[in-house]
Structures are given as C-alpha cells and as structure tokens.
Amino acid sequence: MQLFVPDLAIEIASKTDRFESLLAKAYRYRECGTKEVYVFSIATRQVFVCSQHPVTAMGESEEFRPEQIPGFSIRISDLLAMI
C-alpha cells in the first residue's frame, strides 16, 4: 500500500477542538513528510505555522503565504473573514 502525504495541510480549530490536539496532529503530518502545516485559531485570530523552521505564530495583520503555493498571498484577517 502506498501512502499519500500532502505537501501542505491546513487545520482550522473549531469550538470543540482542543488546540493541543491540533498541534499534535500538525506534528504527525510533519513527521510523515508534509512540508508545511498551518493551524488556524479563529478564537485568537492567529495562524500557527509548523514547517522546517521553528513553529511561529502569525497575527491577523500578516500575510498567509505558503511556500507550497508560489505567488499566492492573502492577509490573514481577510482569510479568517471567509471562515
């Protein structure tokens, strides 16, 4: 059986999700070979980025610019407004 691993994964925390569980899931994605994982927190209006770099948190005034989608960018506040 061949395993498919995405290059990019996005998780959006719902009201019933435990944030720690989503971060653990993000680390599992990374361990399996996913290059970038983004965890969106609507409650805090932040995006947590797990990649080859140390985990970072971005605020809503910053740009969502995944390396896996060259040329794509959108302000996080605009993206959160769509969720």
C-alpha positions, 0 to 999 in steps of 0.5 A: 500500500502506498501512502499519500502525504500532502505537501501542505495541510491546513487545520482550522480549530473549531469550538470543540477542538482542543488546540493541543490536539491540533498541534499534535496532529500538525506534528504527525503530518510533519513527521510523515513528510508534509512540508508545511502545516498551518493551524488556524485559531479563529478564537485568537485570530492567529495562524500557527505555522509548523514547517522546517523552521521553528513553529511561529505564530502569525497575527491577523495583520500578516500575510498567509503565504505558503511556500507550497503555493508560489505567488499566492498571498492573502492577509490573514484577517481577510482569510479568517473573514471567509471562515 
